[in-house]
């Protein structure tokens, strides 16, 4: 397994922690939720046989520290962070980019704002609910989550959020009985510390984001939309399916559900490699 090289990058308002392993054309992996760079532990080494794989903690998460801890978060700013990492690690060649969940939202914005830096984007279940015809219902969900967080605390808010995402089918996270890979299990405790930041500032900002559909149409030959094969009927599945139909592109299905990256890392990494080689 290649040993990752860690570094830090100063960006406006934050200092980003990133890791690089492998060699070849650059592949930037943008995590969603509270996963941070460690979310890709299960797939990065395999991909590093073909690519220079870069992972990082988004601003405010884990080892990427904000200058102002209470600073408002914006999708455009997170996408600009990814752009600056691309400029550092692949200044002359466009890169491949993968984003999961909220990281997929940042990847979509990166594609529309800086297309010259991106060869191909694979976006796995970006929850851009504003594209859906029932977007008002999902705005109400986010408002309920925020009010529950304010009045009752983190875990009640997460319960409301999970129920809204899965529409009664259970949580999108692995249940207590699920046996996680060792590195994923070790990571679970570390990510808990980032949950208040995620629920309070990432969720409302990212789920209110409206992608530029005209720009995405013009760039659809560089965009691959993907969902979990077990996610059908869940909210995070619907925006990707909607966008694929709107853009006239094929919707890929990856192993597992919304968290297939964690629950099926080997199969997920193989599917991602195929998506970039296609």
N, C-alpha and C positions, 0 to 999 in steps of 0.2 A: 504494500500500500504506500502511495506517495505521502511524504510528510508535508503538511501544509506550511507555507510561510505566512506568518501573520504580519500585518502592517496597520498603520493608522493614517487616515486622510482627513485633513482639516477642511471643512466646508462651512459655508455661512450658517452660523447658529449651532454647529455641532462638530464633534470629532467622531468619525466613523471607524469602526474596527472591521477589517476585512482579512480574508485568508485566500491564498492562491496555492493550487497544486496542479501537477501535470504539465503537459506541453502540447502545443498545437494552437489552432485558432481559439480566440477567447470565447468562453461560454460563461455568462453572468447569471447566477441563480439568485432571484429575489424572493425572500421568504414572506409568508403571510402570517397572520395572527401574532403570537408571541414566540414563534419558533427561533428567530434569529439565524445566524449562520449555522448553528448546530442542527437546524431542521434538515439539513442536507447531508448529515453524516452518513446516512445509509446509501446515498447514491453518488456522492461526489467522487469517491475513489474510483468507482467503475467508469465514470465519465472522463476522469483524468487520463485514461489510457488513450483518449482520442483528442481531448481538448485541454487547454489551459483553463481550469475551472476556478472561477472567483465567486466567493460567497461573502456575505457581510451581514452585520447586525444593523437593521434600519435605525435611523436616528431615534433616540429615546429608549431603545431596546437594549438590554443586556450590556455590552461593553461600548456601545455607541452613545456617548453622553451629550445631552443638550446643554448649551450655554445657559439657557433659561428653562428650568425644569417645567414651568407652567406654560411654555410657549404653545400657541395654537398650531395644529398640524394641518398641512395641506398636501393633497396628492401631488400637485405640481412641484412642491419642494422635495418630496420623496423621490419623484422621478428625476429631478435635477441631481440628486445625490447619486443615483445610478449612472446618469450621464457623466458625472465627474469621475466615477470609478472607471468607466469605459475610457475616458480620456487619459487617465493615468496608466492603465494596463494595456490598452490597444489604441494608441494615439493616431495611427495611420490607417487601420483597417476596421471596417464595421464588424460588429460582434453578434453572436447569437445570444438571446436573452430568454430565460424562463422565469415566469412569475406564478406564484401560487396564491390563491385567495386575494387578500388585500395587496399582496405583492404583484399579483396579476393586474390589478388596477393600475399600480404604478408603472408596470410594463406597457400597458395600453397607452398611457399618457406619454411615456418615453417614445413610443413608436410615432405617435402623431406629432409630438413637439420636436423630436430630433431624428427624423427618419434616416438621415445620412449616416448615423452612427449605428444603425441596426440592420443586420442582414435578415434575421428572422426572429419573430417572437412567438413563443408558445405560452399561451395564457390559460391556466387551469382554474376553472370556476371563479372568474372574477365576479364578485357580487355587486355589479353595477345595476342595482335594482331600478334606477331611474329610467332605464330603457324599457321597462315592462309596462304593459297597459294598466296594471293594478299597482302602480308605483306608490300611490297615496297610502295603501295599506301597509307598505313596508316603511314608509316615513313614520307612520303611527307606531309600528313595532319599535323603531329606533327611539322614538320619544318615550315609549313605555320602558325600554331598557334604561334610558338615562334617568327617568324619574325613579325607577326602582333602585338604581345604583345610588342616587342621592338620598333616598329615604330609608332604604333597607340594607344597603351594602352590596358587596361584590358578588357573593354567591347567589343570592336571590336574583340579581340582575342577569347573571350568566344563565340561570334556569329559564328566565323569560326569553333571553336571546336564543338559546338552543331550541326551545319549543317553537319559536317563530321561524327559525331556519329550517326545521325538519317537518313542520306542520303535522305534529303528532306521531311521527315515525320513530321517535327516540332522538338521542343526541347525536351530533356529528362527531363528537369525540369518542374514543374507544371507551367502552363500559368498564366497570370495575373488574369484570371477569376476563377481559381481553388480555392476552399475554403479549406484551410489547417486546420488540427486540431490545437487548440489554442497553444499548446506547440511548434508545428512545426512552426507556424507563428512567435512566439516570437523568435525562434532560427534563423530565416532567416537573420535578421539584424546582428546577432553576427557572422555568418559564412562569411559574406562579407569581413571582415578584413583578412581572411585567403586565399582569392582567389588569390592574386598575388603570394604568396608562392606556392600554389597548381599548378597554371598554369605554373609558371616559373621553378619549380624544381621537383615537384612530377610527373606531366604529362610526361615530356620527359624521366625521369628515369624509371618510372614504365611501360610505354608503349613500351619501348625498351627491357624489361625484357624477357628472353627466359627461360621458365620452363624446368626442367629436365624430359623429357617425359619418359625415361626408369625408373626413380625412381617413377614417378607417376603411371606407369603401375604396378610396383611391390607393390605399396601401394594403389591400386585402391579400395581395399575392405574397406578402411577407408575414402574414398573421395566421397562426394555427390556434384555433379555439378547441379546448379540451375539457372533458368532464369525467368524473368518476363513473365507472359502469354500475356502481351500486348507489348512485346519487339521484337517480330518476325520481321525480316527485318532490325533491327537496329544493328549497329556495336558491341555494348557490348554483344549482344546475341550470336554472331557467334563463338567466341572462346570457350565458355562453351559448345555449341552444338558440335563443332569440337572435343573438348577433350573427351566429353562423347562418341562420336562415336569411336574415336581412342582407348579409354580405354575399350570399350565394356560395359559401364555402362549406367544406366537409367538417363535421363535428367529430373529433377523435374521442375515443373512450379509453381511459387509463384504468389500471387495476384499482380496486377498492372504491371508497367513496370520496368525500371531500378531503379526508385525511389519509388518502391512499399512499401519499409520500411517506407517512410514518408506519402505516400498518402493512404495506406491501412494498418495501423499499427496493428489493431486487427487481421485481417485475415492473415497478414504476420507472426505475432508472433505465431498464431496457426499452420500455415504451417511449421514454423521452428521447433516448438516443436515436430510435427509429424515426421519430417525428422530425428531428433535425437533419437526418440523412435523406429523408424523402424528397 
